[in-house]
């Protein structure tokens, strides 16, 4: 989000509202973009700032979908706790493993005297702290400058996190920033202001740039702040003096990472990275034109999802887009600390696709959606945390109106319907979590009968769509691929049919096209092997459905990840397989058709020959005689 020197209307509305009653608001200052202008020389963007919008970027020219607009390597990045030993802590590639005997550790990571255990550990790791895994010796050596100043603190980080009830990832991310600051001082002293942006061979964004981000400290309550300070104090005492930072700076840096990081999926695992330039200049929108993705070495790539006109602001999504407006806003308030006022969220609900996301059908006309224009705005995250009913109070005594007929209903009754739908939805998905796959399918399909077939929820309601999504997984596990394909087709139809809910080439929709194409291709091959007219008919249908699905997946993945990316190549491989299998199927089918025609023609020819052989020849025809040749006759 925006810099601490530049509170913006959207990103920091909560800050302004919270402090208004205590002191006069600070005067807004237009941010200085000087040290970020270098990005304009290597990417098709222009960096901007204003009183109203804060920092942002616009396209410097017309851009087609899939254009790379930013490349940034994280100032600091950490592997998430659940992926701790699976990927390298330096390059984030998958690590090998080995089995060894070691002294048993308690829950706080301390050794238990006299007890040992057999454990699977990374093939390469730090023997001292046992908190860093690597894919190779070379990666471990390259990371040594940063890791060495963290090592002693990392070894005790589990115990410190448990003692002060602070998330371990908060401590690990702070240590990663300390390591980056130390490496910057050693490798490029004084280069923070003169950092050179590049499109290739990108270096980590300097630690000094990260300090331009807003820490959002005012959203921490007093006890959480106190616990964080105590934990960081103990942690910093274990950091070598040459790399140590002050406690206030440590608290600031920890808050910056926690409220500004981007979550990436790298090598199939989750990584949290801090990307100052991207966080400062690429603002959130619920109708974005760009998307960010991660690569194997923790580099962030931002590409356009759609065609973009020159001088258009470039935006990215911070939350899942196919969900109700209120849910998106609450997610953003909880994780990013701002109440979204993008164009989609500011449009009247009655004129927005958002009315469908949690839409409840009118009980009278069965066509329209009941509309209630929400007016409550939450400015302070603490208001939402301490009173989760803050938004719910807005509905008391209010009525919702049908968009298609004059019907009205109390909003509280609509909420009761939605609560019942959520309860039944949760029951079905809890069965799936327990591994009761058959039971889960029964409950989910009953859910569709109760809430869709009976016109209770709008067909585009997220609970219905998410139920179809879960049924794809359930039916696949049960081996009911034909049914999974039908549900997959419905998901695509709903998500693309709700125009404005997701942009073109949206990653989540692309994955459903991918799964659709993959399943259809497999079923086409299976049905083609069935040498019956019904089997060949089904094979034709699945081949027909596989082609456009794979083509759409390739188009979207090429735009999001790049045409030469492993994800795009994965789809290309399936397209090539489709062409091979389809050509073979057509060839085999046509051969059978030709064979039948040839048999029929040969039979007809044989019949004609037999008939000709058994038919007597016609009598000979005498040539006509001339009058001169005719015999004379006597007169009577």
C-alpha positions in Angstrom: 0.0 0.0 0.0 1.0 3.6 0.1 3.9 5.2 1.9 3.9 6.4 5.5 4.5 10.0 4.2 1.4 9.7 2.0 -1.8 8.5 3.6 -4.3 8.0 0.8 -8.1 8.2 0.8 -8.6 4.5 0.1 -5.7 2.7 1.8 -5.7 4.7 5.0 -9.2 5.8 5.6 -9.2 3.8 8.8 -6.2 5.7 10.1 -7.8 9.0 9.4 -11.1 8.0 11.1 -9.4 6.6 14.2 -7.1 9.5 14.8 -9.7 12.3 14.0 -11.2 12.3 17.5 -7.7 12.5 19.1 -5.8 15.0 17.1 -5.9 17.0 13.9 -5.3 15.0 10.8 -1.8 15.2 9.3 -1.4 17.3 6.2 -1.2 15.1 3.1 2.0 15.3 1.2 2.4 14.2 -2.4 5.0 11.4 -2.4 8.5 11.8 -3.9 8.9 9.2 -6.7 12.5 10.0 -7.4 14.1 6.8 -6.4 11.5 4.7 -8.2 11.6 6.5 -11.6 14.2 4.0 -12.8 11.3 1.5 -13.3 10.1 3.6 -16.2 13.2 3.0 -18.2 12.8 -0.8 -18.3 9.0 -1.3 -18.2 6.1 0.2 -20.1 4.8 2.2 -17.1 4.8 5.7 -15.6 5.0 6.2 -11.8 2.6 8.8 -10.5 1.4 10.2 -7.2 -1.3 12.6 -6.2 -3.2 13.9 -3.1 -6.3 11.9 -3.9 -4.8 8.6 -5.2 -1.5 8.4 -3.5 1.2 6.4 -5.4 0.1 4.6 -8.5 1.3 3.5 -12.0 -0.2 4.0 -15.5 0.6 2.4 -18.8 3.0 4.4 -20.9 1.5 3.0 -24.1 -1.2 0.6 -25.4 -0.5 -2.8 -23.9 -1.9 -6.2 -25.1 -2.9 -8.9 -22.7 0.1 -10.7 -21.3 2.5 -7.7 -21.4 5.0 -7.8 -18.6 4.8 -4.5 -16.7 6.9 -5.2 -13.6 9.6 -7.6 -12.3 10.7 -7.4 -8.7 12.7 -9.6 -6.5 11.6 -9.6 -2.8 13.4 -7.5 -0.3 12.8 -10.4 2.0 10.8 -13.7 1.6 10.1 -16.6 3.9 8.8 -20.1 3.4 5.5 -20.5 5.2 5.6 -22.7 8.3 3.7 -25.6 6.7 6.2 -25.7 3.8 9.2 -25.2 6.0 11.3 -28.2 5.0 9.9 -28.7 1.5 11.6 -25.9 -0.5 14.9 -24.0 -0.4 15.0 -20.9 1.8 17.2 -19.1 -0.7 16.0 -20.0 -4.3 12.7 -21.7 -3.3 13.3 -24.8 -5.4 12.2 -28.2 -4.1 14.7 -29.8 -1.7 15.8 -33.4 -1.4 15.5 -35.3 1.9 17.3 -37.8 4.0 16.6 -39.9 7.2 18.7 -39.5 10.3 18.8 -40.0 14.1 18.8 -36.9 16.3 18.1 -35.9 19.8 14.4 -35.6 20.4 12.9 -32.0 20.5 10.0 -30.8 22.6 7.2 -28.5 21.3 9.4 -25.4 21.8 12.3 -26.9 19.8 14.5 -27.7 22.8 16.5 -30.9 23.1 15.2 -33.7 25.4 18.1 -35.2 27.2 18.6 -39.0 26.7 16.0 -39.3 24.0 16.4 -39.8 20.2 14.2 -40.0 17.2 14.4 -41.0 13.6 13.3 -38.0 11.4 13.3 -37.1 7.8 15.2 -33.9 7.2 16.3 -31.8 4.2 19.4 -33.1 2.4 21.0 -29.7 3.0 20.2 -27.6 6.1 21.8 -25.4 8.7 23.1 -27.8 11.4 23.2 -25.0 14.0 19.7 -23.6 14.0 17.9 -26.4 12.0 15.5 -23.7 10.8 16.8 -23.3 7.2 16.6 -25.9 4.4 18.5 -25.7 1.1 18.4 -27.4 -2.3 22.2 -27.6 -2.6 25.5 -26.6 -0.9 25.9 -23.7 -3.4 22.5 -22.2 -2.4 23.4 -22.6 1.3 26.7 -20.7 0.7 25.0 -18.0 -1.3 22.6 -17.4 1.5 25.2 -17.5 4.2 25.7 -13.7 4.5 22.0 -13.2 5.3 21.5 -16.4 7.3 24.5 -16.1 9.6 23.1 -12.9 11.2 19.7 -14.7 11.7 20.9 -18.1 12.8 21.1 -17.8 16.6 17.8 -15.9 16.7 16.1 -18.5 14.5 17.3 -21.3 16.8 15.3 -19.7 19.6 12.4 -18.2 17.6 10.0 -21.1 18.3 10.4 -20.7 22.1 10.1 -16.9 21.9 7.0 -17.1 19.7 5.4 -19.5 22.2 6.4 -17.5 25.3 4.9 -14.2 24.0 2.1 -15.7 21.9 3.4 -14.1 18.7 3.1 -15.8 15.3 6.4 -17.5 14.4 6.2 -16.1 10.8 6.2 -12.6 12.2 9.5 -13.2 13.9 11.0 -15.1 10.9 10.0 -12.3 8.5 11.6 -9.7 10.7 14.8 -11.7 10.8 14.7 -12.0 7.0 14.5 -8.2 6.7 17.5 -7.9 9.1 19.4 -10.2 6.9 18.6 -8.2 3.8 19.6 -4.9 5.5 22.9 -6.4 6.5 23.5 -7.8 3.0 22.7 -4.5 1.4 25.2 -2.7 3.6 27.9 -5.2 2.6 27.1 -5.6 -1.1 25.8 -2.2 -2.2 26.3 0.4 0.5 24.5 3.6 -0.2 22.7 2.2 -3.2 19.2 2.4 -1.8 18.5 5.8 -3.5 20.3 4.8 -6.7 18.9 1.3 -7.0 19.0 0.2 -10.7 15.8 -1.4 -12.0 16.2 -4.2 -14.5 14.0 -6.5 -16.6 16.5 -9.4 -16.2 19.1 -10.4 -13.6 16.9 -8.6 -11.1 18.4 -7.9 -7.6 16.4 -7.7 -4.4 14.8 -4.4 -3.8 16.8 -2.7 -1.0 15.7 -2.7 2.6 15.5 1.1 2.6 12.7 1.0 0.1 10.7 -1.3 2.3 10.6 1.5 5.0 8.5 3.6 2.6 5.6 1.2 3.2 2.8 1.9 5.7 3.3 -0.3 8.8 -0.4 0.2 9.9 0.7 -0.1 13.5 -2.5 1.6 14.8 -4.4 -1.6 13.9 -2.6 -3.6 16.6 -4.3 -3.5 20.0 -2.2 -2.6 23.0 -1.6 -6.2 24.3 -0.6 -7.4 20.8 1.8 -4.5 20.5 3.3 -5.2 23.9 3.8 -8.9 23.2 5.4 -8.1 19.8 7.8 -5.6 21.4 8.8 -8.1 24.1 9.3 -10.9 21.6 11.4 -8.7 19.2 13.5 -7.4 22.1 14.5 -11.0 23.0 15.0 -11.8 19.4 17.3 -8.8 18.6 19.5 -9.7 21.6 20.5 -12.8 19.7 21.3 -10.9 16.5 25.0 -9.9 16.1 25.6 -6.3 17.0 26.8 -5.4 13.5 23.4 -6.4 12.0 21.2 -5.4 14.9 18.5 -2.7 14.5 16.7 -0.6 17.1 13.5 -2.0 18.7 11.3 0.7 17.3 12.6 0.0 13.8 12.1 -3.7 14.3 8.5 -3.3 15.3 8.0 -1.0 12.3 9.6 -3.4 9.9 7.7 -6.4 11.3 4.4 -4.6 10.8 5.4 -3.5 7.3 6.0 -7.1 6.3 2.9 -8.4 8.0 0.5 -5.9 6.3 2.2 -5.5 2.9 3.5 -8.9 1.9 2.3 -10.8 -1.2 1.5 -14.5 -1.0 3.0 -16.6 -3.8 2.8 -20.2 -4.8 6.4 -21.3 -5.7 7.3 -24.9 -6.4 3.8 -25.9 -5.3 4.4 -24.3 -1.8 3.5 -21.0 -0.2 6.0 -18.2 0.1 5.4 -14.8 1.7 7.5 -12.0 0.1 7.8 -8.2 0.6 7.9 -6.3 -2.7 8.1 -2.6 -1.9 7.7 -1.2 -5.4 4.8 -3.4 -6.3 3.1 -2.8 -3.0 3.6 1.0 -3.2 2.5 1.5 -6.8 0.1 -1.3 -7.9 -3.1 -0.5 -6.1 -5.9 -3.0 -5.5 -9.0 -3.1 -7.6 -12.0 -5.5 -7.6 -12.0 -5.1 -11.4 -8.2 -5.3 -12.1 -6.4 -5.3 -15.4 -3.2 -7.0 -14.2 -2.2 -10.1 -12.1 0.9 -10.9 -10.1 2.5 -14.3 -10.0 5.6 -15.8 -8.4 8.5 -17.7 -9.9 11.0 -20.3 -8.5 13.5 -17.7 -7.1 10.9 -15.6 -5.3 10.6 -13.0 -8.1 7.3 -11.2 -8.6 6.0 -10.8 -12.2 3.1 -8.5 -13.0 1.4 -8.9 -16.4 -1.7 -7.4 -18.0 -4.7 -9.8 -18.0 -6.5 -7.6 -20.6 -5.7 -5.2 -23.3 -4.9 -1.8 -21.8 -5.1 1.6 -23.3 -2.3 4.1 -22.9 -2.3 6.2 -19.7 -4.6 3.8 -17.9 -4.0 3.0 -14.2 -2.6 -0.6 -13.7 -4.2 -2.4 -10.8 -4.1 -5.9 -9.3 -6.4 -7.9 -7.0 -5.5 -8.5 -3.3 -8.5 -10.8 -2.7 -10.5 -13.4 -4.5 -12.9 -11.6 -6.9 -15.8 -14.1 -7.2 -17.3 -13.4 -3.8 -19.8 -10.9 -2.4 -18.8 -7.3 -2.1 -19.2 -7.3 1.7 -16.9 -10.3 2.0 -14.2 -8.7 -0.2 -14.3 -5.6 1.8 -14.1 -7.4 5.1 -11.1 -9.5 3.8 -9.3 -6.3 2.7 -10.0 -4.6 5.9 -8.7 -7.5 8.0 -5.6 -8.2 5.9 -4.8 -4.8 4.2 -6.5 -2.4 6.6 -8.5 -0.4 4.1 -12.2 -0.2 3.2 -12.4 -0.8 -0.6 -13.8 2.1 -2.6 -12.9 0.9 -6.1 -15.3 1.5 -8.9 -16.9 -1.9 -8.6 -17.4 -1.5 -4.8 -18.7 2.0 -5.2 -21.3 1.2 -7.8 -24.9 0.9 -6.5 -25.6 -2.8 -5.7 -28.7 -2.7 -7.9 -26.5 -1.8 -10.9 -23.6 -4.2 -10.1 -22.8 -7.8 -10.7 -22.2 -8.0 -6.9 -25.9 -8.3 -6.4 -25.7 -11.8 -7.7 -22.7 -13.0 -5.6 -24.8 -13.5 -2.5 -28.2 -13.0 -4.3 -31.4 -14.5 -2.9 -34.2 -15.0 -5.3 -37.6 -13.3 -4.9 -40.1 -15.7 -3.5 -42.9 -14.2 -5.6 -41.7 -13.7 -9.1 -38.8 -16.3 -8.8 -36.8 -14.2 -11.3 -35.4 -11.1 -9.6 -32.9 -10.8 -6.8 -33.7 -9.1 -3.5 -31.7 -5.8 -3.3 -30.6 -4.0 -0.1 -28.2 -1.1 -0.7 -25.6 -1.3 2.1 -24.5 2.1 3.4 -22.5 1.2 6.5 -18.8 2.0 6.1 -16.2 0.5 8.5 -13.3 2.8 8.8 -11.4 1.1 11.7 -10.4 -2.5 11.7 -10.7 -2.6 15.5 -14.4 -1.8 15.2 -14.8 -4.9 13.1 -12.6 -7.1 15.3 -14.2 -6.1 18.6 -17.8 -6.1 17.2 -18.3 -8.4 14.3 -21.9 -7.3 14.1 -20.9 -3.7 13.2 -22.2 -4.2 9.7 -25.2 -6.3 10.7 -26.6 -3.5 12.8 -27.3 -1.6 9.6 -30.0 -4.0 8.5 -32.3 -3.6 11.5 -35.8 -2.4 10.4 -34.8 -2.2 6.8 -36.4 -3.8 3.8 -35.0 -5.4 0.6 -36.8 -4.9 -2.7 -37.0 -7.2 -5.7 -35.3 -5.9 -8.8 -38.0 -7.4 -11.1 -41.2 -6.9 -9.2 -42.7 -4.8 -6.4 -42.1 -7.4 -3.7 -40.4 -6.4 -0.4 -39.1 -8.4 2.5 -37.4 -7.6 5.8 -33.6 -7.8 5.5 -33.4 -9.8 8.7 -35.5 -12.5 7.0 -33.1 -12.6 4.1 -30.3 -12.9 6.5 -32.0 -15.9 8.1 -32.3 -17.6 4.7 -28.6 -16.9 4.1 -27.7 -18.3 7.5 -29.6 -21.5 6.8 -27.8 -21.8 3.4 -24.4 -21.3 5.1 -25.2 -23.9 7.8 -26.2 -26.6 5.2 -23.2 -25.6 3.0 -20.9 -26.1 6.0 -22.4 -29.5 6.9 -21.7 -30.8 3.3 -18.1 -29.5 3.3 -17.4 -30.8 6.8 -18.2 -34.3 5.5 -15.7 -33.8 2.7 -13.0 -32.7 5.2 -13.7 -35.8 7.3 -13.0 -37.9 4.2 -16.7 -39.0 3.8 -16.6 -38.5 0.0 -19.9 -40.3 -0.9 -21.8 -38.6 2.0 -20.4 -35.3 0.9 -21.6 -35.8 -2.7 -25.1 -36.7 -1.4 -25.2 -33.6 0.8 -23.9 -31.3 -1.9 -26.3 -32.5 -4.5 -29.2 -32.2 -2.0 -28.0 -28.6 -1.3 -28.3 -27.8 -5.0 -31.8 -29.3 -5.1 -32.9 -27.3 -2.0 -31.4 -23.9 -2.9 -31.1 -23.8 -6.7 -33.9 -26.0 -8.0 -36.3 -24.4 -5.6 -35.2 -20.9 -6.6 -33.9 -19.9 -3.1 -30.5 -18.7 -4.1 -29.6 -16.9 -7.4 -27.7 -19.3 -9.7 -24.6 -17.1 -9.6 -24.6 -17.1 -5.7 -21.1 -18.0 -4.5 -22.4 -20.8 -2.2 -23.9 -22.6 -5.2 -20.9 -22.0 -7.4 -18.5 -23.2 -4.7 -20.7 -26.3 -4.2 -20.3 -27.1 -7.9 -16.6 -26.6 -7.5 -16.4 -29.0 -4.6 -18.5 -31.6 -6.6 -15.8 -31.6 -9.3 -13.3 -32.8 -6.7 -15.7 -35.2 -5.1 -16.8 -36.8 -8.4 -13.2 -37.1 -9.6 -12.3 -38.9 -6.4 -15.2 -41.3 -6.9 -14.2 -41.9 -10.5 -17.4 -40.3 -11.8 -15.6 -38.3 -14.4 -18.6 -37.7 -16.7 -20.4 -36.1 -13.8 -17.3 -34.1 -12.8 -17.1 -32.7 -16.4 -20.8 -31.6 -16.2 -20.2 -29.8 -13.0 -17.0 -28.2 -14.3 -18.9 -26.9 -17.3 -21.4 -25.3 -15.0 -18.7 -23.6 -13.0 -17.2 -22.0 -16.1 -20.6 -21.0 -17.4 -21.5 -19.3 -14.0 -18.1 -17.5 -13.4 -17.9 -16.2 -17.0 -21.7 -15.6 -17.2 -21.6 -13.2 -14.3 -20.1 -10.4 -16.4 -17.9 -8.1 -14.4 -17.3 -10.5 -11.6 -14.0 -11.7 -13.1 -11.8 -10.2 -15.8 -10.7 -11.8 -19.0 -7.9 -14.4 -18.4 -8.6 -14.5 -14.7 -6.4 -17.3 -13.2 -9.1 -19.1 -11.3 -11.3 -19.4 -14.4 -8.3 -20.5 -16.4 -7.8 -23.4 -14.1 -11.3 -24.6 -14.6 -10.8 -24.5 -18.4 -7.6 -26.5 -17.8 -9.4 -29.2 -15.7 -12.2 -29.3 -18.2 -9.9 -29.8 -21.2 -7.8 -32.4 -19.3 -10.8 -34.5 -18.2 -12.5 -34.3 -21.6 -9.3 -35.4 -23.3 -8.9 -38.4 -21.0 -12.6 -39.4 -21.4 -12.3 -39.0 -25.2 -9.4 -41.4 -25.3 -11.3 -43.9 -23.0 -14.5 -43.7 -25.1 -12.6 -44.0 -28.4 -11.2 -47.3 -27.2 -14.8 -48.6 -26.9 -15.4 -50.0 -30.4 -19.2 -49.3 -30.4 -21.3 -46.6 -32.1 -22.2 -45.2 -28.6 -18.5 -45.1 -27.5 -17.4 -43.3 -30.7 -20.3 -40.8 -30.4 -19.2 -39.9 -26.8 -15.6 -39.7 -27.9 -16.6 -37.2 -30.6 -18.4 -35.1 -28.0 -15.5 -35.1 -25.6 -12.9 -34.3 -28.3 -15.2 -31.4 -29.3 -15.3 -30.0 -25.8 -11.6 -30.6 -25.0 -10.3 -28.4 -27.8 -11.9 -25.0 -26.8 -11.2 -25.6 -23.1 -7.5 -26.2 -23.7 -7.2 -23.3 -26.0 -8.8 -20.9 -23.5 -6.5 -22.3 -20.7 -3.5 -21.8 -22.9 -4.5 -18.2 -23.8 -5.1 -17.3 -20.2 -1.9 -19.0 -18.8 0.2 -17.4 -21.5 -1.1 -14.0 -20.5 -0.7 -14.6 -16.7 2.5 -16.6 -16.6 4.1 -15.9 -20.0 4.1 -18.0 -23.1 7.3 -19.7 -22.3 6.3 -20.5 -18.7 6.1 -24.1 -17.4 2.3 -23.6 -16.8 1.7 -22.5 -20.4 3.9 -25.4 -21.6 1.8 -27.8 -19.6 -1.3 -26.8 -21.5 0.6 -26.8 -24.8 1.6 -30.4 -24.2 -2.0 -31.3 -23.7 -3.0 -29.5 -26.9 -0.4 -31.5 -28.8 -1.7 -34.7 -27.2 -5.2 -33.7 -28.2 -4.2 -33.2 -31.9 -2.5 -36.5 -32.0 -5.3 -38.5 -30.4 -8.0 -36.6 -32.4 -6.2 -37.2 -35.7 -5.8 -40.9 -34.9 -9.5 -41.1 -33.9 -10.7 -39.4 -37.2 -8.3 -41.6 -39.2 -9.7 -44.8 -37.7 -13.3 -43.7 -37.9 -12.9 -42.6 -41.6 -11.2 -45.9 -42.4 -14.2 -47.8 -41.1 -16.6 -45.6 -43.1 -14.6 -46.1 -46.3 -14.4 -49.8 -45.7 -18.2 -50.0 -45.4 -18.7 -48.1 -48.6 -16.2 -50.3 -50.4 -18.1 -53.4 -49.2 -21.4 -52.0 -50.3 -20.0 -51.1 -53.8 -18.4 -54.5 -54.2 -21.6 -56.2 -53.3 -23.6 -54.1 -55.8 -21.1 -54.9 -58.5 -21.2 -58.6 -57.8 -25.0 -58.6 -57.8 -25.0 -56.8 -61.2 -22.5 -59.3 -62.6 -24.6 -62.3 -61.4 -27.8 -60.9 -62.9 -26.1 -60.3 -66.2 -24.8 -63.9 -66.4 -28.2 -65.4 -65.7 -30.2 -63.3 -68.2 -30.7 -64.9 -71.8 -29.4 -62.7 -74.7 -32.1 -60.8 -76.6 -33.1 -62.0 -80.1 -31.0 -60.9 -83.0 -32.3 -57.9 -84.9 -32.2 -58.3 -88.8 -31.1 -55.3 -90.7 -33.9 -53.4 -92.5 -34.2 -54.3 -96.3 -34.5 -51.7 -99.1 -37.4 -51.9 -101.6 -35.1 -53.3 -104.2 -34.2 -56.2 -101.9 -37.8 -57.1 -101.2 -39.2 -60.1 -103.2 -41.6 -59.2 -106.0 -45.3 -60.2 -105.5 -47.8 -61.1 -108.2 -50.8 -59.0 -108.7 -54.0 -60.5 -107.5 
